[in-house]
């Protein structure tokens, strides 16, 4: 599983960002260091709250595009289904 679709949040129920990467640890580290997108910088979005792994980057990109089209409420429900307290999953992925 080399590719990931992920969601970052500024805080529980806060601003969110949906992204895709071929290296989740590197990309989340970049976001945490302020090297993310302009949107993540503007809204201080650094908390990894959801991710999915894919064998194929094209599938991860398709998932990212679908997620971005969904309404905010649906995205919040997706996050809370697996991470009800909006914990930062960073520690889980670096171990």
Secondary structure, 3 states (H helix, E strand, C coil): CCEEEEEEECCCCCCEEEEEECCHHHHHHHHHCCCCCHHHHHCCCCEEEEEEEECCHHHHHHHHHHHHHCCHHHHHHHHHHHCCCCCCCHHHHHC
